[in-house]
Amino acid sequence: MQTILYHKQHHIAYITLNRKEALNAFNYQMLSELQETIQQIHLDKDIRAVIITGTGEKSFSSGADLKERKTLTEPQVRRNVKAIRDCFDAIANLPQPTIAAVNGYCFGGGFELMLACDFTIAIKEASMGLTETSWAIIPGAGGTQRLPRLIGEMKAKELILTAKKITAEEALELGIILKVVEKDSLLEECEALANRILKNGPVAVTQAKYAISVGMNTDLKTGLDLESKAYELTIPTKDRLEALQAFSEKRAPIFKGE
């Protein structure tokens, strides 16, 4: 059975975690398939936004597959941890904006996948948290680094060290997610955000994402230099000239990512 479902439509890539019976927990097969999908998306210039969700009505992802983990040797555990870390790093480093559509439980590795995305929209019934310390381990796929950068050191320590589970509304108040929506409108809301992004110049969007994401982890001077270099890449594009032409003709621009 395919553990990752993938299709693309109108410049949007759709990834669905497909282990409903296991609450979309990550086993090694799923991580391998997800990594292959992410590599494919990275190289596809026709894709301008990515939406990631889980199959079923209960869970985005409950994290690592603990039933599988119980059967693994220590070297295999290390293999899985490296695989999930590499996979989520690849998602975080995609040039296209990424949106997590959180449709239910979002714990451990599921929460770390959400953190690796640029935006998260969640249903109001969603429950989430980095619960690894309750299993005598720690977040190993970016959680200890991405969460404090998002909400600050002290609050991140509280959530991680207590293994606290929070509601979607609490996550919204903390600035972890962008929006809380009704279950029936989750995909529609994610697509609406993606389409607002798609209206803009594709090269500009990818360069703006790069400048923000990389610049946030540097000092201000280095970040400003990154911004300058990213801006330079937009100047010779056909899309920039098209935007000026469309403005003079009082029409919507037609961007081609060139």
C-alpha positions in Angstrom: 0.0 0.0 0.0 1.2 3.5 -0.8 1.8 5.4 2.4 2.1 8.7 0.6 -0.6 9.9 -1.9 0.5 12.6 -4.3 -0.9 14.7 -7.1 -0.7 18.2 -8.4 -3.3 20.5 -9.9 -3.1 24.2 -11.0 0.5 24.6 -9.7 -0.3 23.2 -6.3 1.2 19.9 -5.1 -1.0 17.8 -2.7 0.7 15.4 -0.3 -1.4 13.1 1.9 0.0 10.9 4.7 -1.9 7.6 4.0 -1.7 5.3 7.1 -5.2 6.0 8.5 -5.2 2.8 10.5 -2.1 3.9 12.3 -3.2 7.5 12.7 -0.8 8.4 9.9 2.2 7.6 12.1 5.6 7.5 10.4 7.1 4.2 9.7 10.3 3.8 7.6 8.3 3.1 4.4 6.4 6.3 4.8 9.5 8.3 5.4 11.2 6.8 2.3 8.2 7.6 0.1 7.8 11.1 1.5 11.5 11.8 0.9 11.1 10.7 -2.8 8.0 12.8 -3.2 9.7 15.9 -1.7 12.7 15.4 -4.1 10.3 15.3 -7.0 8.5 18.5 -6.0 11.8 20.3 -5.4 12.7 19.8 -9.0 9.3 20.5 -10.5 9.2 24.2 -11.6 5.5 23.9 -12.4 4.7 23.5 -8.7 4.4 26.9 -6.9 2.8 25.8 -3.6 2.5 22.6 -1.5 -0.3 21.4 0.8 0.4 18.5 3.2 -2.4 16.7 5.1 -3.4 13.4 6.6 -5.9 10.9 5.4 -9.0 10.2 7.5 -10.8 12.4 10.0 -8.8 11.7 13.1 -5.2 12.5 12.5 -2.7 14.6 10.7 0.0 12.5 12.1 0.5 11.0 15.6 4.3 10.9 15.1 6.7 8.0 14.9 5.2 4.5 14.6 5.8 3.2 18.1 4.7 -0.3 17.2 7.4 -0.4 14.5 9.9 1.4 16.9 9.4 -1.4 19.5 10.7 -4.0 17.0 13.8 -2.0 15.9 17.4 -2.5 16.9 19.3 0.6 18.1 21.0 1.0 14.7 17.6 0.9 13.0 16.2 3.5 15.5 19.1 5.8 14.5 18.3 5.1 10.9 14.7 6.1 11.3 15.5 9.2 13.3 18.0 10.4 10.7 15.4 9.6 7.9 12.7 11.7 9.6 15.1 14.6 10.3 16.4 14.6 6.7 12.9 14.4 5.3 11.6 17.4 7.4 14.7 19.4 6.6 14.0 18.8 2.9 10.5 20.0 3.4 11.7 23.1 5.2 14.2 23.8 2.4 11.7 23.5 -0.5 11.7 26.6 -2.6 7.9 26.5 -2.8 5.8 27.8 0.1 4.4 24.9 2.1 1.1 24.6 4.0 0.2 22.0 6.7 -3.5 21.3 6.7 -3.8 19.8 10.2 -7.0 17.7 10.2 -6.7 16.1 13.7 -4.1 14.7 16.1 -0.7 16.3 15.5 1.9 14.9 18.0 5.6 14.3 18.1 6.9 13.9 14.5 3.6 15.1 13.2 4.1 18.4 15.1 7.7 18.6 13.8 6.4 18.1 10.2 4.0 21.0 10.8 6.8 23.1 12.1 8.8 22.4 9.0 6.1 23.9 6.9 5.8 27.7 6.2 2.2 27.9 7.3 -0.3 25.8 9.3 -4.1 25.9 9.1 -5.8 23.6 11.6 -9.3 22.5 12.4 -10.7 23.6 15.7 -10.8 20.0 17.0 -7.1 19.5 16.4 -4.9 18.5 19.4 -1.1 18.9 19.1 2.2 18.9 21.0 5.7 17.6 21.3 5.1 14.7 23.6 8.4 12.9 23.2 9.7 13.4 26.7 6.8 11.3 28.0 8.3 8.4 26.0 11.8 9.1 27.5 13.1 10.6 24.3 13.3 14.1 22.8 12.0 15.7 19.6 14.6 14.6 17.0 13.3 16.0 13.8 13.7 19.7 14.4 11.3 20.4 17.3 13.8 21.6 19.8 15.2 24.1 17.3 12.2 25.2 15.2 9.7 25.7 18.1 11.8 28.1 20.2 12.6 30.1 17.1 8.9 30.4 16.5 7.5 31.2 20.0 10.6 31.9 22.2 12.8 29.8 24.4 10.8 29.8 27.6 7.4 28.8 26.2 9.1 26.1 24.0 10.8 24.6 27.0 7.5 24.5 28.8 5.8 22.6 25.9 8.7 20.2 25.3 9.7 19.5 28.9 6.2 18.9 30.1 5.1 17.1 27.0 2.0 19.3 27.1 -0.8 18.8 24.6 -2.5 21.9 23.4 -5.6 22.8 21.4 -5.6 24.5 18.0 -6.8 27.7 19.6 -3.9 27.6 22.1 -1.5 27.0 19.2 -3.0 30.0 17.4 -2.5 32.3 20.5 1.1 31.1 20.7 1.7 31.9 17.1 2.4 28.3 16.1 -0.4 28.2 13.5 -1.8 30.7 11.2 -5.6 30.0 11.4 -8.2 27.8 13.0 -11.1 26.7 10.7 -14.1 24.4 10.6 -13.3 20.8 9.6 -15.3 21.0 6.3 -13.5 24.1 5.1 -9.9 23.1 5.9 -8.7 22.2 2.4 -10.6 25.2 0.9 -8.9 27.6 3.3 -5.5 26.1 2.5 -6.1 26.4 -1.2 -7.3 30.0 -0.8 -4.0 30.8 0.9 -2.0 29.0 -1.8 -3.9 30.8 -4.6 -3.2 34.2 -3.0 0.5 33.3 -3.2 0.1 31.9 -6.8 -1.1 35.4 -8.0 2.4 36.7 -7.4 5.7 36.3 -9.3 7.0 32.7 -8.8 10.6 33.7 -8.7 9.9 36.6 -6.3 8.0 34.3 -4.0 10.8 31.7 -3.8 13.4 34.3 -3.3 11.4 36.1 -0.6 10.9 32.8 1.2 14.6 32.0 0.9 15.6 35.5 2.2 13.3 35.2 5.2 14.0 31.6 6.1 17.8 31.8 5.9 18.0 35.4 7.1 16.1 34.6 10.3 19.0 32.4 11.4 21.7 34.9 10.8 22.7 38.3 12.1 21.0 41.4 10.6 23.9 42.4 8.3 24.1 38.9 6.8 20.4 38.8 6.4 20.4 42.1 4.6 23.1 40.8 2.3 21.0 37.7 1.6 18.0 40.0 0.8 20.1 42.0 -1.6 21.3 38.9 -3.5 17.8 37.5 -3.6 16.5 40.8 -5.0 19.2 40.7 -7.7 17.8 37.4 -9.0 14.4 39.0 -9.7 15.7 41.9 -11.7 16.5 40.1 -15.0 13.3 38.1 -15.0 10.6 38.3 -17.6 8.0 38.3 -14.9 9.3 41.6 -13.5 8.9 43.3 -16.9 5.5 41.7 -17.3 4.3 43.2 -14.0 5.4 46.7 -15.2 3.7 46.1 -18.5 0.5 44.9 -16.9 0.4 47.9 -14.6 0.7 50.3 -17.5 -2.1 48.4 -19.3 -4.3 48.2 -16.2 -4.6 44.4 -16.3 -3.6 41.5 -14.1 -0.1 40.2 -14.9 0.5 36.8 -16.3 3.5 35.3 -14.6 5.4 32.3 -16.0 8.2 31.9 -13.5 10.8 33.2 -15.9 
